[in-house]
Amino acid sequence: MTDRFSPTDPTGIETVLDARTRRIGSWGELQEVLLEDAWNPRMLRHRSHHLFRGHSRADVPLSSGLSRHDGRQVVLEKHLLRNFKKYARSHLEPNEHEPSNFWHWIALAQHHGLPTRLLDWTYSPLIAAHFACWDFQEFDRDGAIWMVDSHRAHDLLSDNLRGLLRAQGAHVFTDEMLSEEIASFEELSAPQRNTAGQVLFFEPPSLSARIVNQYACFSVQIGEAGSLDTWLCSNPDIWQKVVIPAELKWEIRDKLDQSNITERVLFPGLDGLCAWLSRQYYPRPPQE
């Protein structure tokens, strides 16, 4: 990667990001780009290997809740998780089973807003487009959708982790599968696991209708927690960043609403209903 470095971009990250960024010009082009590699000749079906993540602002880095704010909470990760587990038991719903393994616990913490090293993704390109175009206060800014080929990402994992997938005939992990190899926070963050390419994707348990409706998946870094920028820079051929220009957001938003990709569906309950109504009746500024 040294040939990508420059005095103004010493890590090479911005250079690689620019090279892997594609700016679309229409609703039709967006759909084509997001699904252009979806055909699977072995299955004779359209089944994309990509996972998607939408951002309402294209200039926001791909960082987990834990690694934001200059990463100041990373050193507190162990304490955050320990205390969440200690206090969360009394807040579980009567019909909600206590998590049975570490991965179930960290997924539950992420689901309820605790800063963790997990990052939310979805199998659905249109749901990712929703999150790129849902904040009407950011409609004057470009949005973005990140696409990562999870199959090729998992080809970079250790033999043991790849073996878990092969044994199950799977392409994405579950919490039960991961607990066989990594059973605790200490094992997840162990320095010896801090090797290049150790980012994996797993499907969380069906904690709520929100998880199910959002067709959700999580990414997690093995070893040291931080921004995904360095990993992206080291593996430029397995991902792409699609920029949605601000001037297209209203059109894309309206067409997603017509397709029933809304807060009312993705966040079942009164909170989602109110978020959908607030946005649905937000007046569009006069066009120049």
N, C-alpha and C positions, 0 to 999 in steps of 0.2 A: 504493500500500500504506500510505500514511501514515494513513489512517483506521483502520488496525488497531493502530497504536502506542498505548502507554499508559505512564505513568511506571513501572509495575512490569514491563512487557514492552516495553522501548524498541525492540527490533528487530522486534517483531510476530511473531516465530517461534512462540512458545508459543501465541499466540492462533490462528494458522493451524493449527498441529498439533492443537489441541483441536477445531477445527471440522472437520478432516478425519479424525478418529479415530472408529471405530465399534467398540463393545464387543458381542461376540456372546454369545448365551445358551445355545447348544446346538451339537452336532455337525452337525445338519441345517442350522442357520442359517449355520454356518461355510462349508459347501459352497456354499450359495446365494449368499453374499456374494462368495466368491472367483471364482465363475463366472457372476455375474449378467449380465455384458456380453459373454459368450462367443459369442453367436449372430452369425454373419456372413451377412447376407442376400444379399450378392453371390456368395458361394461356396456358399450353402445348407449350410454346415457350422458346427459349434461350434468356433471358432478364436479364442481370446481374444487381444487385443492386449497384455495385461498380462504383465509379468515380476514375479516374487515373491521376497521375501527374508524368511526367518524368524529371529526373535531369541528366545532363551529368556527374556529380560527386556524388558518393554515400555518401561522407562525408559531403555534404552540408545539413544543417538543414532545416526543413520544416518551412520556415519563409516568411511572406509577405514582400513586398518592404518597408513598413513602419517600420517593426520590425527588419530589417537588420541593420548592422553597429552599433551594441550594442543598438539598439532601441533608438538612440538619436533623431530621428525625431518624435517619438510617441507623444511627448508633443506639437508638431507643427501641428498635424493632422488637427485640426479645422481650422487653418490659411491656410494650403495648400488647403483644399477643398473650403473654402470661396473665396480665391483669384482665384482659378481655375474657379469657377462659374462666378466670376466677369469679368474675362478677356476672357473666352472661347467663349462667345457669338459672338464676332466679327470674330472668326475664323471658325465658323460653315460653312459647305459647303452649297451652295444655295439649294440643294435638301435634306439637313439634318435638321430635325425638332429639335427645342430646347427641351431638356429633360423636361418631365412633372412632375417628382417627384425626391426625393432625391436619390433613388436607381438607377435611370437612370443616374443621374449626376455622381455618384461615379463609376458606370460601365464605363461611357465614359472617366472619368479621368484615371482609370486603363488601359483601352484600349490604351490610348495615352501615357502611361509611367509615370504618376504621382505616387509617392509612396503612396499607400493606404493600408488599412488592408485587402483588398481582395487578394485572391490567385487563380491563374488560374488552372482549372482542365478540363478534357475531359471525355466524355462518352466512347471514343474509346481507347482500350488498345494499338492498333497499333500506334495511334497518340502519345500516351504517350511514346511508345518505340522510336518513331522518336526523341522526345526531349531528350531522354536518350542517343541517338546515333547520334546526328546531328553535334556536334562540333568536327571537326577533330583535333583540337588542344588539345582535352581532350581524344583522343582515347587510350592513355596510362594509363588512370585511369578508375576504375570501375564506372559504371553508376547505376542508380536506378530508379525504378518505385514504387510510393506510391499508394496503393489501400485503399480506404475508403468506407465502406458500408453506403451510404447516408441515406438509410431507417432507419437503426439502430441509426445513428447519430441523426436523427430527432426525434426518440423516446425519446431522452434525453432533448428535448426542453420544454419550458413552455407550460401550457395548452392552452394559447391563440394562440401561434404559431402553435401548433399541430392542433388546431381547424381550422386554416386557410387552412391547407392542406386537412383536412377531408371535409371541406365545398366545396372544388373544386374537390375532388376526385383525388388529385395530390400527388406526392411523392417528388417533388422539387418545390421550390418557383419561382415566377416571380417577377419582380420589382413592378408590380401593386398590387400583393397580399401582399407583405411586407409593402408597403406604407400604407396599412390599419391599421397596428399595430405599425409600426415604421416609422414615417414620416420625421424625421430630424436627423442630426448628434447628437444633444443633447440627443434625445431619444435613439439612438443607443449606445452611450457611457455612459449613465446614470449609476451611481454606483449601483443602486438597481438591474440593469440587470446583474451585474457581478457575476453570479452564475455558478456553475460547469456544464459543458455539453452544454453551449450555443454557439455552432458552427453550422451554417446552410449553406445550399447550394442553390444557386439560378441561374436560367438561365438568362443571360443578354439579353437585347433587341438585335435585329439583326442589330447591329451598322454598320457592314461591312461584306463583303464576307469572310473575315478572321475569324470572330467570327463564322459564319455559317459553314465554311469548317473545322474548328478545333473542331466542335461538342462540343462547349465550355460551361463551367459552372464555377461559382465562389463560393469559400467558404468565409465566413465572421464570425468573432468573435463578439459576443454580449457583451457589457460592455467594459472591458479593452482590448486594442489591444496589442498583443505580439506574441511570437513564439507559434506554435501549440504543442510544445513538452510536455508541462504540460497537455494539453487536451488529447494527445495521451497516455501519461503515465496513466492517470486516466481511460482511456477506451481502454484497450489493446485488447479487443476481437472484435473490429469492423474495424480493419485495418491491413495491412501487408505491409512490405517493401521488394521489390524484387530487389536483386542486380544482375546486369549484369556485369560479369567479363570483364575486358579490352580486354582479348584475344578473346572474342566473338563479340566485337563491329563491326568489319569489316564485318563479315558474316551477322549479323543482319541488318546492314546498307544496304548491297547489296540486301538483300531479301525485305526490306522495299521499296527500290527504284524500284525493279521489280514489287512490288504491287502498285506503284504510290503513296506512302506515302512520299511526298517530299515537300521541301520549295515552289516549283513552284505551288503546289496545295494549301498548307496551308497558304501561304502568296501571294495571287493573286496580280499580278502587276510586275513591273520591279525589285523592291527590292527582291521579292521572286525568280524571275527568275535568277537574278545575284547570289544570295546566293546558289541556287541549282547548277548553273554552276560552281561556285567556288569550291564547295565541290565535285561535280561529277568528275571534272578533277584534283582533288588533288591526287598526286601520292602516292600510298601505299608504306610505307617503306619496304625494302627487309626483308623477313622473315628469321630468324636465322635457 
